[in-house]
């Protein structure tokens, strides 16, 4: 073998070694996550639930007062107390009240809330807690902070999951017909088709009171 050929093979070997050193391999899912900046919905929702939502709960509007305002000044009530993401006729409201349990179903409880000389019948979900109502009613999530609806929907699901796993299990095992309950929840209403009888709430806090 000639010296020229040996020199040529040596140069090729050096180039190959350098190329090998400059290339490395990672799992595809890691690469995708790094490129997309994968959103931690569970972490975001958990922090929101623990650090920000309690202050919103403490400021939740009175349910009877809200419905009175919706009957007399619906536009003002929607503008000052409702929350929505994007342009839509629906808005979600975070409300608070107390009432007496009048019925217990498989998927919900019915509560009679005193409103002067009468009462407002409210259905509180105890099984199927889904959708964006809690997220929107909190007023803590701004659509401008997110680049896609998947992340927004993931926040909703994590909040709903917390309600189903933390708020509801113990309550469902002890609540009885006739109990007085204190609750904070989210209700979604449509401005164009406003229904003010027997509203349906998704709970955020539930407590049996004496």
C-alpha positions as CSV (number, residue, x, y, z in Angstrom):
1,X,0.0,0.0,0.0
2,X,1.5,3.3,-1.0
3,X,2.2,6.1,1.4
4,X,-0.3,8.4,-0.5
5,X,-3.1,5.9,0.0
6,X,-2.3,5.5,3.7
7,X,-2.3,9.3,4.1
8,X,-5.7,9.5,2.3
9,X,-7.2,6.8,4.5
10,X,-5.9,8.5,7.6
11,X,-7.5,11.8,6.6
12,X,-10.8,10.1,6.0
13,X,-10.6,8.4,9.5
14,X,-10.0,11.7,11.2
15,X,-13.0,13.3,9.4
16,X,-15.2,10.4,10.4
17,X,-14.1,10.6,14.0
18,X,-14.8,14.3,14.2
19,X,-18.2,13.9,12.6
20,X,-19.1,11.1,15.1
21,X,-18.1,13.3,18.0
22,X,-20.3,16.2,16.7
23,X,-23.5,14.1,16.4
24,X,-25.5,12.7,19.3
25,X,-28.9,11.0,19.5
26,X,-31.9,11.7,21.8
27,X,-35.3,10.2,22.2
28,X,-37.8,11.7,19.8
29,X,-40.2,12.7,22.5
30,X,-37.5,14.7,24.3
31,X,-36.6,16.5,21.1
32,X,-40.3,17.3,20.4
33,X,-40.8,18.6,23.9
34,X,-37.7,20.8,23.7
35,X,-38.7,22.2,20.4
36,X,-42.4,22.9,21.4
37,X,-41.8,23.9,25.0
38,X,-44.3,21.4,26.1
39,X,-46.9,22.9,28.5
40,X,-47.2,21.6,32.0
41,X,-51.0,21.8,32.4
42,X,-51.0,19.9,35.7
43,X,-48.4,22.1,37.3
44,X,-50.1,25.3,36.0
45,X,-53.5,24.2,37.2
46,X,-52.2,23.0,40.5
47,X,-50.5,26.3,41.2
48,X,-53.6,28.2,40.2
49,X,-55.8,26.0,42.5
50,X,-53.6,26.4,45.5
51,X,-52.2,30.0,45.2
52,X,-54.7,32.0,43.2
53,X,-58.2,30.5,43.2
54,X,-58.7,30.9,47.0
55,X,-58.7,34.6,46.7
56,X,-61.2,34.4,43.8
57,X,-63.4,32.1,45.9
58,X,-63.4,34.6,48.8
59,X,-64.7,37.3,46.3
60,X,-67.4,35.1,44.6
61,X,-70.7,36.9,44.1
62,X,-73.8,36.0,46.0
63,X,-75.9,33.6,43.9
64,X,-79.3,35.2,44.7
65,X,-78.0,38.7,44.2
66,X,-76.5,37.8,40.8
67,X,-79.7,36.3,39.6
68,X,-81.6,39.3,40.7
69,X,-79.2,41.5,38.7
70,X,-79.5,39.2,35.7
71,X,-83.3,39.8,35.7
72,X,-83.1,43.5,36.0
73,X,-79.8,44.5,34.3
74,X,-78.5,41.5,32.5
75,X,-75.9,43.4,30.3
76,X,-74.4,45.0,33.4
77,X,-74.3,41.7,35.3
78,X,-72.5,40.0,32.3
79,X,-70.1,42.8,32.0
80,X,-69.1,43.1,35.6
81,X,-69.4,39.6,37.0
82,X,-69.1,37.2,34.0
83,X,-65.9,35.8,32.5
84,X,-65.4,34.3,29.1
85,X,-62.5,33.4,26.9
86,X,-62.8,34.8,23.3
87,X,-65.8,36.3,21.7
88,X,-68.9,34.4,22.7
89,X,-72.4,34.9,24.0
90,X,-71.8,32.7,27.0
91,X,-70.1,33.7,30.3
92,X,-69.2,31.9,33.4
93,X,-69.8,33.2,36.9
94,X,-68.2,32.3,40.2
95,X,-71.0,32.3,42.9
96,X,-71.4,31.5,46.5
97,X,-74.4,30.7,48.6
98,X,-76.0,28.4,51.3
99,X,-79.1,26.3,51.0
100,X,-80.8,23.1,52.0
101,X,-80.4,19.8,50.2
102,X,-83.8,18.7,48.9
103,X,-82.7,15.7,46.8
104,X,-79.7,13.5,46.2
105,X,-79.3,11.9,42.8
106,X,-76.7,9.6,41.3
107,X,-75.0,12.5,39.5
108,X,-76.0,15.6,41.4
109,X,-77.7,17.1,44.4
110,X,-80.6,19.6,44.4
111,X,-80.3,22.6,46.8
112,X,-83.0,25.2,47.7
113,X,-81.4,28.6,48.1
114,X,-83.6,31.2,50.0
115,X,-84.3,34.3,48.0
116,X,-86.6,36.5,50.0
117,X,-90.1,35.0,50.1
118,X,-89.2,32.2,47.8
119,X,-86.3,30.0,46.9
120,X,-84.0,29.3,43.9
121,X,-83.6,25.6,43.1
122,X,-80.0,24.8,42.2
123,X,-78.5,21.6,40.8
124,X,-74.9,21.0,41.8
125,X,-73.0,18.3,39.8
126,X,-71.4,15.6,41.9
127,X,-70.3,13.2,39.2
128,X,-69.8,14.8,35.8
129,X,-67.6,17.8,36.2
130,X,-66.3,18.6,32.7
131,X,-66.0,21.5,30.3
132,X,-64.4,25.0,30.7
133,X,-66.9,26.6,33.2
134,X,-64.6,26.4,36.3
135,X,-61.6,27.6,34.4
136,X,-63.5,30.6,32.8
137,X,-65.4,31.5,36.0
138,X,-62.1,31.9,37.9
139,X,-61.1,34.8,35.7
140,X,-57.5,33.7,36.1
141,X,-56.7,32.4,32.6
142,X,-56.0,34.8,29.8
143,X,-56.3,33.4,26.2
144,X,-53.5,35.8,25.2
145,X,-51.1,33.9,27.3
146,X,-51.5,30.7,25.2
147,X,-50.8,29.8,21.6
148,X,-53.2,26.9,21.2
149,X,-56.5,25.7,22.5
150,X,-55.1,22.3,23.6
151,X,-53.3,23.9,26.4
152,X,-56.4,25.9,27.5
153,X,-58.5,22.7,27.5
154,X,-55.8,20.9,29.4
155,X,-56.0,23.5,32.2
156,X,-59.8,22.9,32.3
157,X,-59.4,19.2,32.6
158,X,-56.8,19.5,35.4
159,X,-59.1,21.8,37.4
160,X,-62.1,19.5,36.8
161,X,-60.0,16.5,37.8
162,X,-59.1,18.2,41.1
163,X,-62.8,18.8,41.9
164,X,-63.6,15.2,41.1
165,X,-60.7,13.8,43.2
166,X,-60.5,16.3,46.1
167,X,-63.7,18.2,46.5
168,X,-66.4,15.6,45.8
169,X,-65.5,12.2,47.2
170,X,-65.8,12.9,51.0
171,X,-68.8,15.2,50.5
172,X,-70.7,12.6,48.6
173,X,-70.2,10.0,51.3
174,X,-71.7,12.2,54.1
175,X,-74.2,14.5,52.6
176,X,-77.9,13.7,53.3
177,X,-81.2,15.1,52.3
178,X,-82.1,18.0,54.6
179,X,-78.5,19.1,55.2
180,X,-77.6,22.7,55.0
181,X,-74.7,23.2,52.7
182,X,-72.4,26.1,51.9
183,X,-71.1,26.1,48.4
184,X,-69.0,28.0,45.9
185,X,-69.4,27.0,42.2
186,X,-69.3,28.0,38.6
187,X,-72.3,28.5,36.4
188,X,-72.3,29.2,32.7
189,X,-75.1,31.3,31.2
190,X,-75.9,32.4,27.6
191,X,-76.7,36.0,27.2
192,X,-79.0,35.4,24.2
193,X,-80.8,32.5,25.7
194,X,-80.8,33.4,29.4
195,X,-82.2,30.7,31.6
196,X,-82.5,31.7,35.2
197,X,-84.6,28.8,36.6
198,X,-82.8,25.8,38.2
199,X,-79.2,26.7,37.3
200,X,-76.6,24.0,37.1
201,X,-73.4,24.6,39.0
202,X,-70.0,22.9,39.0
203,X,-68.7,23.0,42.5
204,X,-65.4,24.4,43.7
205,X,-66.1,24.2,47.4
206,X,-68.7,22.2,49.3
207,X,-69.3,22.2,53.0
208,X,-72.1,20.9,55.2
209,X,-73.0,23.4,57.9
210,X,-75.0,23.2,61.1
